[in-house]
């Protein structure tokens, strides 16, 4: 039997990987089989029933590996249920989340065949110790809302059409 869901992510400093792992764990907890991979290592999508793509927004652009993944796998993704998430705003204010969503929507618009079932933006992370000048002078912060991330992950089977009969779980 093929793996049900590919959870694929791109990360620079590890925070998106942490979110992707949490999404994968939630899906596994719901009885789905999940493969967790970095986007740049995915060569084909055969055998997957759905794909979750996650990457951070940096300086107004979605991570380059995510953009490349959409170009490389656009036709295959068009035939699969897809969920997308991005990490972006440094504060979970309505204004910052909306701004990050616009940035993500611009990136997704470059893959017109892709019609994600669900798209979500979560708060991002600033760890000055991992950043270069001038960003290493920014205040430290973690705007990820883990309850919201877990709730979104738990909604994915229904959003992606993967809800199973109890006898199949």
Buried (B, 14 or more C-beta within 10 A) or exposed (E): EEEBBBBBBBBBBEBBBBBBEBBBBBBBEBEBEBBBBBBBEBEEBEEBBBBBBBBBBBEEBBBBBBBEBBEBBBEBBEEBBBBBBBBBBBEBEEEBBEBBBEBBEEBBEEBEEBEBBBBBBBBBBBBEEEBEEEEEEEEEBBBBEEEEBBEBBBBBBEBBEBEEEEEEE
